[in-house]
Amino acid sequence: MPDTIHRNFKTVEDAEAARAALLDAGFSGSAVQLNLHSARASDTATQAVENIMESMTPDDADDTDRPSTHPAALLTVDVDDSQQREQATALMLRYGGTEA
């Protein structure tokens, strides 16, 4: 059954390597799409709210004192069946692709 798989990558290089591996494995170029995530613009109000929320949680209680990482790229793959789905998923996991 045709489906589309989406995976996020921490770096553009990892996403490009996964795309190349998918193409080498026989996926067509039209079935594999790489989209770069753009950095969200941060205005003064957003920064103020983030600072307030971070100050309400003790640093030792969680990871609020560490900067959060945002994915750099999204790789989308159109698959025709469960075998292609498993193959694409395995290849993207090899290069660090995550669902979140």
GIDA-V303369 format. One record per residue. N is the residue number from 1. RES is the residue in three letters. SS is DSSP state (H for helix, E for strand, - for the rest). D_FIRST is the distance of its C-alpha to the first C-alpha in Angstrom with 1 decimal. Layout:
# GIDA-V303369
{{N	RES	SS	D_FIRST} {N	RES	SS	D_FIRST}}
This chain:
# GIDA-V303369
{{1	MET	-	0.0} {2	PRO	-	3.8} {3	ASP	E	6.4} {4	THR	E	10.1} {5	ILE	E	12.5} {6	HIS	E	16.2} {7	ARG	E	19.2} {8	ASN	E	22.9} {9	PHE	E	25.5} {10	LYS	-	29.3} {11	THR	-	30.4} {12	VAL	H	29.4} {13	GLU	H	30.3} {14	ASP	H	27.8} {15	ALA	H	25.0} {16	GLU	H	26.2} {17	ALA	H	26.4} {18	ALA	H	22.8} {19	ARG	H	21.8} {20	ALA	H	24.0} {21	ALA	H	22.5} {22	LEU	H	18.9} {23	LEU	H	20.4} {24	ASP	H	22.4} {25	ALA	-	19.4} {26	GLY	-	18.0} {27	PHE	-	15.8} {28	SER	-	17.0} {29	GLY	H	19.5} {30	SER	H	17.7} {31	ALA	H	14.6} {32	VAL	E	17.1} {33	GLN	E	19.4} {34	LEU	E	22.4} {35	ASN	E	24.2} {36	LEU	E	27.6} {37	HIS	-	28.6} {38	SER	-	32.0} {39	ALA	-	34.7} {40	ARG	-	35.4} {41	ALA	-	38.8} {42	SER	-	41.2} {43	ASP	-	43.9} {44	THR	H	47.0} {45	ALA	H	45.8} {46	THR	H	42.6} {47	GLN	H	44.6} {48	ALA	H	47.2} {49	VAL	H	44.6} {50	GLU	H	43.0} {51	ASN	H	46.6} {52	ILE	H	47.5} {53	MET	H	44.4} {54	GLU	H	45.0} {55	SER	H	48.7} {56	MET	-	48.0} {57	THR	-	46.3} {58	PRO	-	48.5} {59	ASP	-	47.3} {60	ASP	-	47.5} {61	ALA	-	45.2} {62	ASP	-	42.0} {63	ASP	-	40.8} {64	THR	-	42.0} {65	ASP	-	44.6} {66	ARG	-	42.0} {67	PRO	-	40.1} {68	SER	-	36.4} {69	THR	-	34.1} {70	HIS	-	31.6} {71	PRO	-	28.6} {72	ALA	-	29.4} {73	ALA	E	26.1} {74	LEU	E	22.4} {75	LEU	E	19.8} {76	THR	E	16.4} {77	VAL	E	13.7} {78	ASP	E	10.6} {79	VAL	E	8.1} {80	ASP	-	5.7} {81	ASP	-	4.9} {82	SER	H	7.2} {83	GLN	H	10.1} {84	GLN	H	10.1} {85	ARG	H	9.7} {86	GLU	H	12.7} {87	GLN	H	14.6} {88	ALA	H	14.5} {89	THR	H	15.5} {90	ALA	H	18.2} {91	LEU	H	19.6} {92	MET	H	19.8} {93	LEU	H	21.5} {94	ARG	H	23.9} {95	TYR	-	25.2} {96	GLY	-	25.4} {97	GLY	-	22.3} {98	THR	E	22.2} {99	GLU	-	20.2} {100	ALA	-	23.6}}
